[in-house]
Amino acid sequence: MSHAVIVTGGKQFRVAAGDVVRVPSLDANVGDGVEFDNVLMVSDGSTVTVGAPTVAGAAVRATVVEHGRGDKVIVFKFKRRKQYKKKQGHRQGFTAVRIESVA
């Protein structure tokens, strides 16, 4: 089974064909095809190719499944004995993609 390590949105993901992965938001519509060409490593089951820093000619093709927002993270700041409190929430956007092929 072949898999690869790709970089998108400043994060690294280990992907294989058929996987559905939540990556940071991409500017693409649902159903569109996207290609990740920033591939750090490719494995075809028997041989492993590691890039320096990326593997030349390697690409991972995927299809956008959905867009959404992750779970809420609460950011709470305070300074003791100073009556300072600040509560803030954050929801990070994501794009779910289905990996079609690792080439």
Buried (B, 14 or more C-beta within 10 A) or exposed (E): EBBBBBBBEEEEBEBBBEBEBBBEEBEBEEEEEBEBBBBBBBBEEEEEBEBEEBBEEBBBBBBBBEBEEEEEEEEEEEEEEEEEEEEEEEEEEBBBBBBBEBE
